[in-house]
Amino acid sequence: MSDNSKIMELTYEAGAILLENGAEISRVDETMRRIAGHYGVDDESFFVLSNGIMATAKGFARTKFIPIKGRSLDKVVAVNQLSREVSEGKCDLEQLESRLKAIRAMRPKPAWEQILASAFGSAAFCIVFGGGFADSVAAFVAGLLLWVYMLFVGYRHLSRIAGNITGGLLATALCGVMYQLGLGTHLSNMIIGAIIPLIPGVPFTNGIRDLAHEDYIAGVTRLLDAMLVFFCIALGVALAFILDAAMYGQMQVLEGLAAAPETAGMVVQLVSAFIGTMAFAVLFGVPRRYYLDCGFCGMVGWLLYLILVRHTGLSVPIVVFFATALVAFTAMVQAIVRKCPITVYLICGIFPLVPGAGIFWTTYNVVSEQLGAALHSGITALKVTVAIAFGIILVAELNGKNRIGRLLMKRRK
């Protein structure tokens, strides 16, 4: 193999690792060009899609379907750091090859760590969405058992569609059983907390970021992928209510989201947002040294959300827009200071703002044939989703050509 071909093979491998583990399209393209350019390949051509890369150079051409796994952001961080070292001349081809093999072989977080993260994340977000302490205990149990199922059955033996449908069904059924046994007082809060670990944060966030970078094909594809997962979760929740109605002869009647007084305080809410966001850092494979950073990012956004909701007359979508913009700005600053991809912080940080409650209520109202209420909750969830998208896009535009990054680096010097 010629040096040119070997350089392109290694460059392609770096791009493939990034793409299949949750990096946005622009990062994949930039990293590949950086590596190839450093080793003297200046006639390369890369075309990156959401699930494939086409690369050509003198004496080299390759294209391959690359499935998106999306839950190993530690590999994205590792390749990003490796590309920096390549640019600084600290890595020759042999070292690059061995490092990429090591990154490819990196193992996911231990099962016990993921299971506990799902449990704590479910409990924390149950509180964030207004549940009481008893509700959060039920959500903790449901989130724990849900992730045991997803790790050893859903992700191993089922398709993504079947896995998410059955996962939503299981989480809802578990909450229903515990509610009947007297554990928890607000079933809706319990279910919303329990299904949160299934929310597709990686394709949702990266789809928005790809659109912001004018990668329209990839952006739309990833957002459609996220919408499909949302739909599958909703279908699982709906099936649970349908089965419950068939067993007991009537549909379970739910009241609106309750705000439990014992968890409504600012301190409890912020601590819950911090813990819940850190839990998702675990589930998305973020390196452990960034857990606290991710938790802080999510907590900052939730702080602004609570202040604006409680002390202004702004609508929820407008509040979410401002909170998302703050999360995106915080994530960008953290990424610059820590020399880490912004994806690590942004994907986790926006989770307190994702309209999980809206998706649940839309599903429940459709199943219970309250179509007017379903339309209202569905439109509200859509507005919140659009607000999140515009908040992320706004900060991306303000940081065009890395203006804010260069300013911060100058001040640090």
matplotlib code that plots the C-alpha trace (Angstrom):
import matplotlib.pyplot as plt

x = [0.0, 1.4, 1.8, -1.0, -3.4, -2.4, -3.0, -6.4, -7.3, -6.4, -8.2, -11.3, -11.1, -11.0, -14.0, -15.9, -15.4, -16.6, -19.7, -20.9, -20.5, -22.4, -20.2, -21.9, -21.2, -19.0, -16.7, -16.3, -15.4, -13.1, -11.2, -10.6, -9.3, -7.1, -5.5, -5.1, -3.7, -1.2, 0.3, 0.5, -2.6, -3.9, -6.0, -8.5, -12.3, -14.7, -18.5, -20.0, -23.6, -25.4, -24.7, -21.8, -18.6, -17.3, -13.6, -11.3, -7.7, -4.9, -4.9, -7.7, -11.5, -13.7, -17.4, -19.1, -22.3, -21.7, -24.5, -25.0, -24.7, -24.5, -23.9, -20.0, -19.1, -15.8, -14.6, -15.5, -13.5, -10.6, -10.5, -10.8, -7.8, -5.9, -6.5, -5.2, -2.0, -1.6, -1.9, 0.8, 3.1, 3.1, 1.9, 3.4, 1.4, 2.3, 1.2, -2.0, -2.8, -2.3, -4.2, -7.2, -7.2, -7.2, -10.0, -12.0, -11.5, -12.7, -15.3, -18.6, -19.3, -19.9, -23.4, -23.8, -22.8, -25.3, -28.1, -27.6, -27.4, -30.7, -32.2, -30.9, -31.7, -35.3, -35.7, -34.1, -36.2, -39.3, -38.6, -37.7, -41.1, -42.9, -43.0, -42.7, -40.1, -42.3, -42.9, -39.1, -38.5, -41.0, -39.3, -35.9, -37.1, -38.7, -35.6, -33.3, -35.4, -35.9, -32.1, -31.5, -34.0, -32.6, -29.0, -29.6, -32.7, -33.6, -30.3, -28.9, -31.8, -34.3, -34.3, -34.3, -38.0, -39.0, -36.6, -38.0, -41.6, -41.2, -39.0, -41.7, -44.3, -42.2, -41.5, -45.1, -46.3, -43.8, -45.0, -48.6, -48.0, -46.1, -48.9, -51.5, -49.3, -49.3, -45.8, -46.0, -49.0, -48.7, -48.6, -48.0, -44.9, -43.6, -44.0, -42.4, -39.4, -39.2, -39.2, -36.6, -33.6, -35.1, -35.1, -32.9, -30.7, -27.8, -29.7, -32.0, -29.2, -26.9, -29.7, -30.2, -26.5, -26.1, -28.9, -27.1, -24.0, -26.1, -25.8, -29.5, -29.6, -27.8, -29.8, -33.2, -32.2, -31.1, -34.1, -36.3, -34.4, -35.1, -38.8, -39.0, -37.7, -40.1, -42.9, -41.8, -41.6, -45.1, -46.4, -45.1, -46.7, -50.0, -49.9, -49.5, -52.6, -54.6, -53.6, -54.5, -57.9, -58.5, -57.7, -59.7, -62.5, -61.7, -58.9, -56.7, -57.7, -54.8, -54.8, -52.4, -48.8, -48.6, -46.0, -45.3, -44.6, -41.8, -39.8, -40.7, -38.0, -35.2, -32.4, -34.2, -34.9, -31.4, -29.8, -32.2, -31.4, -27.6, -27.9, -30.2, -27.9, -24.9, -26.8, -27.2, -23.5, -23.0, -25.6, -24.0, -20.5, -19.1, -15.6, -15.9, -13.8, -16.6, -19.5, -19.6, -19.2, -22.2, -24.3, -23.4, -24.4, -27.9, -28.4, -27.6, -30.3, -32.8, -32.1, -32.9, -36.0, -37.3, -36.6, -38.3, -41.3, -41.9, -41.1, -42.1, -45.2, -43.3, -44.7, -43.0, -41.6, -40.0, -38.6, -37.2, -35.6, -33.6, -32.7, -31.5, -29.4, -27.8, -27.1, -25.6, -23.4, -22.3, -21.5, -19.5, -17.4, -16.8, -15.8, -13.2, -11.8, -11.6, -10.6, -13.5, -16.2, -19.2, -21.4, -20.4, -21.9, -24.7, -26.4, -26.5, -27.2, -30.5, -32.2, -34.0, -35.6, -36.6, -40.4, -40.7, -43.8, -45.5, -44.8, -46.4, -49.5, -50.0, -49.9, -52.2, -54.7, -54.8, -55.3, -58.0, -59.7, -59.3, -58.3, -58.6, -56.2, -53.9, -53.7, -52.9, -50.2, -48.7, -48.5, -46.9, -44.3, -43.6, -43.2, -40.8, -38.8, -38.6, -37.5, -34.7, -33.6, -33.5, -31.7, -28.9, -28.8, -28.6, -25.4, -23.9, -24.4, -23.0, -19.9, -19.5, -15.9, -15.2, -15.2, -16.1, -13.5, -10.7, -11.7, -11.7, -8.3, -6.9, -8.1, -6.7, -3.3]
y = [0.0, 3.4, 6.1, 8.1, 5.2, 4.5, 8.1, 8.1, 4.7, 6.1, 9.3, 7.4, 5.3, 8.4, 9.8, 6.5, 6.3, 9.9, 9.4, 6.2, 7.5, 10.7, 13.5, 16.1, 16.1, 19.3, 17.8, 14.6, 16.5, 19.0, 16.2, 14.2, 17.2, 18.1, 14.7, 14.2, 17.7, 17.4, 14.3, 16.0, 14.7, 17.9, 16.5, 14.7, 14.9, 14.0, 13.8, 13.0, 11.9, 10.9, 7.2, 7.1, 8.7, 9.0, 9.7, 10.0, 11.0, 10.1, 6.3, 6.0, 5.8, 4.4, 4.5, 2.6, 2.5, 3.5, 2.7, 5.4, 4.0, 7.4, 6.5, 6.5, 10.1, 9.1, 7.9, 11.3, 13.0, 10.6, 11.1, 14.9, 14.9, 12.6, 15.0, 17.9, 15.9, 15.1, 18.8, 19.6, 17.0, 14.8, 11.6, 9.8, 7.3, 4.3, 6.0, 7.2, 3.7, 2.2, 5.0, 4.6, 0.8, 1.5, 4.0, 1.5, -1.1, 1.2, -0.6, 1.0, 2.1, -0.9, -2.2, -1.3, 2.3, 2.7, 1.0, 3.3, 6.3, 5.4, 5.0, 8.3, 10.1, 8.9, 9.8, 13.3, 14.2, 13.0, 15.7, 18.2, 17.6, 18.2, 14.8, 14.3, 12.2, 9.1, 9.5, 9.8, 6.6, 4.8, 6.4, 5.2, 1.6, 1.8, 3.5, 0.9, -2.1, -0.4, -0.1, -3.7, -4.7, -2.4, -3.5, -7.2, -7.5, -4.4, -3.3, -6.9, -8.8, -6.4, -3.7, -0.1, 0.2, -2.9, -2.0, 1.5, 0.4, -2.4, -0.1, 2.5, -0.2, -1.7, 1.6, 2.6, -0.8, -0.7, 2.7, 1.6, -1.5, 0.6, 3.2, 0.5, -0.8, 2.6, 3.7, 7.2, 9.6, 11.1, 8.4, 10.9, 12.3, 8.8, 7.7, 10.8, 10.3, 6.6, 7.0, 9.8, 7.5, 6.4, 10.0, 10.2, 13.1, 12.5, 12.5, 15.2, 17.6, 16.7, 17.1, 20.7, 21.4, 19.9, 22.2, 25.1, 24.2, 24.0, 20.2, 19.9, 16.3, 15.0, 17.3, 16.3, 12.6, 12.7, 14.7, 12.1, 9.4, 11.2, 11.6, 7.9, 7.1, 9.6, 7.9, 4.4, 5.5, 7.1, 3.9, 1.8, 4.2, 4.0, 0.2, 0.1, 2.2, 0.2, -3.0, -1.5, -0.5, -3.9, -5.6, -3.2, -2.2, 1.5, 3.9, 5.1, 8.7, 11.0, 14.5, 17.1, 17.4, 18.0, 20.2, 18.6, 21.3, 19.3, 19.3, 22.7, 24.6, 26.1, 24.1, 20.7, 21.6, 22.6, 19.6, 17.3, 19.0, 18.6, 14.9, 14.1, 15.8, 13.9, 10.7, 11.2, 12.0, 8.4, 6.9, 8.8, 7.5, 10.9, 10.6, 10.7, 13.8, 15.8, 14.6, 17.6, 20.0, 18.4, 18.6, 22.3, 23.0, 21.4, 23.1, 26.6, 26.2, 24.9, 27.8, 30.4, 28.4, 28.4, 32.1, 33.1, 30.8, 31.9, 35.6, 36.7, 36.3, 34.8, 31.7, 28.4, 28.2, 31.6, 30.7, 27.4, 29.5, 31.7, 28.7, 26.7, 29.7, 29.9, 26.1, 26.3, 29.3, 27.6, 24.4, 26.4, 28.1, 24.8, 23.2, 25.9, 26.0, 22.2, 21.6, 19.1, 18.8, 21.0, 17.9, 16.4, 19.3, 20.3, 16.9, 16.4, 20.0, 20.4, 17.4, 19.3, 21.3, 18.5, 18.2, 14.7, 15.7, 17.1, 13.8, 11.8, 14.0, 13.9, 10.2, 9.8, 12.3, 10.4, 7.0, 8.5, 10.0, 13.6, 14.8, 18.5, 18.2, 16.0, 18.6, 21.3, 19.3, 18.2, 21.7, 22.9, 20.1, 21.1, 24.8, 23.8, 21.7, 24.6, 26.9, 24.5, 24.4, 28.2, 28.5, 26.2, 27.8, 31.3, 30.5, 28.7, 31.8, 34.1, 31.9, 31.8, 31.2, 30.5, 34.3, 33.7, 30.9, 33.2, 35.9, 33.6, 32.2, 35.7, 36.6, 33.4, 34.3]
z = [0.0, -1.0, 1.7, 0.0, 0.3, 3.9, 4.9, 3.3, 4.9, 8.3, 7.6, 6.6, 9.7, 11.9, 10.1, 10.4, 14.2, 14.6, 12.4, 13.9, 17.5, 17.4, 15.9, 13.7, 10.0, 10.0, 12.6, 10.6, 7.5, 9.3, 11.1, 8.0, 6.1, 9.0, 9.2, 5.4, 4.9, 7.7, 6.0, 2.6, 0.8, -0.7, -3.6, -1.3, -1.7, 1.1, 1.0, 4.4, 4.9, 8.0, 7.5, 5.0, 3.8, 0.2, 0.0, -3.0, -3.6, -6.1, -6.2, -3.6, -3.6, -1.0, 0.1, 2.8, 4.7, 8.3, 10.9, 13.5, 17.0, 18.7, 22.4, 22.6, 22.8, 24.5, 21.1, 19.6, 22.3, 21.7, 17.9, 18.4, 20.7, 18.3, 15.4, 17.5, 18.2, 14.5, 13.6, 16.2, 14.6, 17.7, 15.9, 12.9, 10.7, 12.8, 16.0, 14.3, 13.2, 16.6, 18.3, 16.0, 16.7, 20.4, 20.1, 18.0, 20.7, 23.6, 25.6, 26.6, 30.1, 32.5, 32.5, 36.2, 35.6, 32.8, 34.7, 37.7, 35.4, 33.9, 37.4, 38.8, 35.5, 35.6, 39.3, 38.8, 35.7, 37.4, 40.0, 37.3, 35.7, 39.0, 40.6, 44.4, 46.2, 46.2, 42.4, 41.9, 43.8, 41.5, 38.5, 39.9, 40.0, 36.5, 35.0, 36.5, 35.2, 31.8, 31.2, 32.3, 29.6, 27.0, 27.6, 27.6, 25.3, 23.5, 22.1, 21.6, 20.1, 18.7, 16.0, 17.1, 16.4, 18.3, 21.2, 21.7, 21.4, 24.0, 26.1, 26.3, 27.0, 29.8, 31.5, 31.4, 32.7, 35.5, 36.6, 36.4, 38.6, 41.2, 41.2, 41.8, 44.7, 46.3, 45.4, 44.0, 43.8, 40.3, 37.6, 34.7, 36.4, 37.1, 33.5, 32.0, 34.3, 33.5, 29.7, 29.6, 29.1, 25.7, 24.3, 21.2, 22.3, 19.9, 16.5, 17.7, 18.7, 15.8, 13.3, 14.5, 14.4, 10.9, 9.7, 11.3, 9.3, 6.1, 5.9, 5.0, 3.9, 7.0, 9.3, 8.0, 8.0, 11.7, 12.7, 11.0, 12.8, 16.1, 15.3, 14.5, 18.0, 19.6, 17.7, 18.8, 22.5, 22.2, 20.6, 23.5, 26.0, 24.1, 24.0, 27.8, 28.3, 25.7, 27.5, 30.9, 29.6, 28.1, 31.5, 33.7, 31.3, 31.3, 30.5, 33.3, 34.0, 34.5, 35.8, 34.4, 35.4, 39.1, 40.8, 44.1, 46.8, 48.4, 45.2, 43.8, 45.6, 43.5, 45.2, 44.7, 41.1, 40.3, 42.0, 40.1, 36.8, 37.6, 38.5, 35.6, 33.1, 34.5, 34.2, 30.5, 30.2, 31.4, 29.0, 26.1, 26.9, 27.9, 29.5, 33.3, 33.6, 31.9, 34.0, 36.3, 33.3, 31.6, 34.8, 35.2, 31.6, 32.1, 35.5, 34.1, 31.4, 33.9, 36.2, 33.5, 32.5, 36.1, 36.6, 33.4, 33.9, 37.5, 37.2, 33.7, 31.5, 28.6, 26.9, 27.4, 23.8, 24.3, 27.6, 26.2, 23.4, 25.8, 28.0, 25.1, 23.8, 27.3, 27.3, 23.8, 24.8, 28.0, 26.1, 23.6, 26.3, 28.1, 24.8, 24.1, 27.6, 27.9, 24.3, 23.9, 21.2, 22.0, 21.2, 24.6, 26.5, 24.3, 23.8, 27.6, 28.5, 26.6, 28.2, 30.9, 28.1, 25.7, 25.5, 27.0, 28.9, 25.7, 23.9, 26.7, 27.0, 23.2, 23.3, 26.3, 24.9, 21.6, 23.2, 25.5, 22.5, 23.7, 20.3, 21.1, 24.0, 22.0, 19.2, 21.8, 23.6, 20.3, 18.9, 22.2, 22.0, 18.4, 19.3, 22.1, 19.6, 17.2, 20.1, 21.0, 17.3, 17.0, 20.3, 19.1, 15.7, 17.1, 19.1, 16.2, 14.0, 16.7, 16.7, 13.0, 12.0, 15.7, 16.5, 20.2, 20.5, 19.2, 21.6, 24.6, 23.7, 23.4, 26.8, 28.3, 26.9]

ax = plt.figure().add_subplot(projection="3d")
ax.plot(x, y, z, "-o")
ax.set_aspect("equal")
plt.show()
